[in-house]
Amino acid sequence: MDGTIQDLMREATQLTQAGRVGEATETIQRALSGISVGPLRPYSSRATGTATNRAWVTRSTPPRLADTRAFSAPAHAAGAQPAPGNERLQGLPAFRSRPAFRPMREESPEFDEERGEFTSGVHTHGATTRAYKLYIPPGDVGPQPALIVMLHGCTQDPDDFAAGTGMNERARERGFFVLYPAQSQDANPSRCWNWFKHNHQQRGRGEAGLIAALTEAIVNAYGIDPQRVFIAGLSAGGAMAAVVATAYPEIFAAVGVHSGLPPGVAADFPQALAAMRGETAAPGGRFADISQLGTMRGDIAPAHTTLPTIVFHGDHDRTVHPGNAERVVEAMLGGSITATRPGSVHSVGGSSVEHGMSAHGRHYTRTIYSGEDGQAVAERWVIHGAGHAWAGGRVEGSYTDAQGPDATSEMLRFFFSHSRSAGRSQ
């Protein structure tokens, strides 16, 4: 980080300690919105595979915090009943028929049988409301297609993120759905997901609860295979993807974190800034080395769960410290790995390291972690010379590095080899 950003962070910390939270918030937003690593691609609102602007409104009632059964079985499963408050999702027609959501506009174009459809909608969960976009692939995708939830980074939106990652094109080729929840500027001036706020890190609450409830609504409405639901994100979106997946491990089969942070590493602004620098905060607010993360996960996860995880991070990232990549693996795999010393994470079954170079000249190091059964449960990709950007991304979107290995393709490979039906340690 340059001196200006460090000065703003220092000022924000001092304001928070002085109880001037409002001023601290404004200072931090100035710091985050001013971060720039490497040449940024021009913003584009054109998403790959867009076809329409159809919009839907959905609502759900948040489950009781202590009731983990609220998401344990999809409402469309044989003999299952819809979750309380989701009655308007009952009796849904077969796949690709209009979902039983209340349409906001009726004049939408018809489904494009060649390009698919990129619909818009709004979902409310408790007191939290967010917009979203959903990519629906064309053609016959089978009775239970897969779903990937994509969480954009700060200053981005679903269109920008779809364009930069090229995920809609892959979905069109392979026949899966892609859901893009959208952060609102009212909730965060820089449109960052609030991964660092405690009220957005728990089951049934805030943004984590809304993203999970929205995911379930899409699963039920479109007959998605509940064993093949995945979540990924970039930067603040990557950090929030880790939070959501950890809070709702019964929904997601695997998680992808690009240039993000571990769940539970921060509960307020000063701790978030420390974590971004490669530190974390111990209970009571005192900063400690990030290697202590495993003891500070708190009550985010309802159970000790091993969640297959793939991580990408540039080793020249000046926005989020590259050391967070290893800590994400440690946090997401729980008891399946051991940290023999700070900065060294090993899986119970062993790990292997390989070095390679992308087609465009970026070198990388890929570490594969295996579980007790020998199956790969995590991958960590360190992209050498890369900054804070989606590896292998497209110039149509922001925060992309076209030289890097193709993070989109590698995430899809990893995801589809880790459906929940393939087994998971819990």
C-alpha angles and dihedrals in degrees: 000000000000123000094262094058092045090051091051091049091049091049091049092051091051092048091050092050088051091054094248094129097159093055090044090054092053091048093051092048089053089052095048095044091050096053113117126171118187124327110332120215118241114268116259128188091194110105122198110260098012115161113154145013098225111155133200135186119219132179135190137180114240114245119242108273094238094046107090091172092076090088100024096101129030113244092233094057117114111281094359123131123221116259114265111276094025095089093123088066093061122112095022117181124240122292117301094016111121108286118244093252123121107260118229093198129024099190095078119138120255123268112285106232092199104041102025123224135289105201129189126219148157125231129195123199115177107310094341123093127180136168121236143181126221126200113212113194122225127241131027108328096170131251097296115029123185125255129214119194112209121197115197126219131245116305090012132107134198094272093050093045093048091050094048098046097038088220095143092057090052089048091052091051096045102031105242133130125246123205120198114189111199125221114222125230089229090061093045124005091219092043091244116155108248095240091147098058117093093219090061096048103068137081115272094010140098124329095340091056093045094050091049093047092047090050091052091048091054092045091054097041097051102032093247117183103257089208092061106052115127136177132207139165148173126241107320086008090054091050091049091047088057091048094049095044091049093048093046108031091154091066103045127059096195141352135221120205119189117188090337141126137250122268117261095019093118138025100179142019100277091049090048091054091047091051091050088055091053098266133098136205124255120218109290094036100280112137117241137175113288091236087079091067094107090067095048105055091111119186099326094112118057091211141009100273137175108219120187106241137186118193133191125188136161114232090219093055107137094178101056115022111247090229088076090074093070092043090053089057091048093050097045098047096048112177094007093079139043130210106222092184137350108293095018121096122178130182121234090243095043139261138247132203129210132180124212147154129235122237088259097051106266113139118217142179117220120197118193119200120202131202128225091280092054094250117135108253099173144017127199118197118194109194109207116224093006126127133201099320144107108270114241090006126156127256090235089076134054126254096026133141109203091188096063129091112278104272092180094057094042093050091051091049090051095043097051091050090056109056113156090244088065088069136261135210114241 
